[in-house]
């Protein structure tokens, strides 16, 4: 229901309450019946999922190729910098 489209009196009537809110007993009854008005906690992403998600970007593949090329060219400092960027990006 689009509550923002309804005037205040209609909302109060629909929710069977008053402008002051629910009486204590009614609030307790509704809390027991409906449960707390709380959003479920979001699950955090696992480290493995974050690592795998990194490989969805084409830029990561470009950096991986650059790291391999610089390693073959014996540019170990450049390889280490690119590897560090890849690790920090994860």
C-alpha positions as CSV (number, residue, x, y, z in Angstrom):
1,X,0.0,0.0,0.0
2,X,1.3,3.5,-0.8
3,X,0.9,5.1,2.6
4,X,2.2,8.4,1.5
5,X,-0.8,8.9,-0.9
6,X,-3.4,8.5,1.9
7,X,-4.4,11.3,4.2
8,X,-3.6,11.1,7.9
9,X,-7.1,10.2,9.1
10,X,-7.4,7.3,6.6
11,X,-4.0,5.9,7.7
12,X,-5.0,6.1,11.4
13,X,-8.3,4.3,10.6
14,X,-6.6,1.7,8.5
15,X,-4.0,0.9,11.2
16,X,-6.6,1.0,13.9
17,X,-4.6,3.5,16.1
18,X,-4.8,7.1,17.1
19,X,-2.6,10.2,16.6
20,X,-0.8,9.4,19.8
21,X,0.0,5.8,18.8
22,X,-1.1,2.5,20.2
23,X,-1.9,2.0,23.9
24,X,0.7,0.0,25.7
25,X,-1.3,-3.2,25.9
26,X,-2.2,-3.1,22.2
27,X,1.4,-2.4,21.3
28,X,2.5,-5.4,23.4
29,X,-0.2,-7.6,21.7
30,X,0.9,-6.6,18.2
31,X,4.5,-7.1,19.1
32,X,3.8,-10.7,20.2
33,X,1.6,-11.3,17.1
34,X,3.7,-9.7,14.4
35,X,7.2,-9.7,16.0
36,X,9.6,-6.8,16.2
37,X,9.7,-4.2,13.4
38,X,13.2,-5.0,12.5
39,X,15.0,-5.6,9.2
40,X,16.9,-8.9,9.0
41,X,20.6,-8.5,9.3
42,X,22.5,-8.7,6.0
43,X,25.1,-11.4,5.7
44,X,28.6,-10.2,5.0
45,X,30.4,-11.6,1.9
46,X,33.0,-14.2,2.6
47,X,36.6,-13.5,1.7
48,X,36.5,-16.2,-1.0
49,X,33.4,-14.6,-2.6
50,X,35.1,-11.2,-2.6
51,X,38.2,-12.7,-4.2
52,X,36.2,-14.4,-6.9
53,X,34.1,-11.2,-7.5
54,X,37.3,-9.4,-8.3
55,X,37.7,-11.3,-11.5
56,X,34.5,-9.9,-13.0
57,X,36.3,-6.7,-14.1
58,X,38.2,-6.7,-17.3
59,X,40.8,-4.3,-15.8
60,X,41.9,-7.1,-13.5
61,X,42.7,-9.3,-16.4
62,X,44.7,-6.4,-18.0
63,X,46.7,-6.0,-14.7
64,X,47.3,-9.8,-14.5
65,X,48.7,-9.8,-18.1
66,X,50.8,-6.8,-17.2
67,X,52.2,-8.6,-14.1
68,X,53.1,-11.7,-16.1
69,X,54.8,-9.6,-18.9
70,X,56.8,-7.5,-16.4
71,X,57.8,-10.7,-14.6
72,X,59.1,-12.2,-17.9
73,X,61.0,-9.0,-18.6
74,X,62.6,-9.2,-15.1
75,X,61.0,-6.0,-14.0
76,X,60.4,-7.4,-10.5
77,X,59.6,-4.0,-8.9
78,X,56.9,-3.3,-11.5
79,X,55.6,-6.9,-11.0
80,X,55.5,-6.4,-7.2
81,X,53.7,-3.1,-7.6
82,X,51.1,-4.5,-10.0
83,X,50.6,-7.6,-7.7
84,X,50.2,-5.3,-4.7
85,X,47.5,-3.3,-6.6
86,X,45.7,-6.6,-7.4
87,X,45.8,-7.7,-3.8
88,X,44.7,-4.4,-2.4
89,X,41.9,-4.2,-4.9
90,X,40.5,-7.5,-3.6
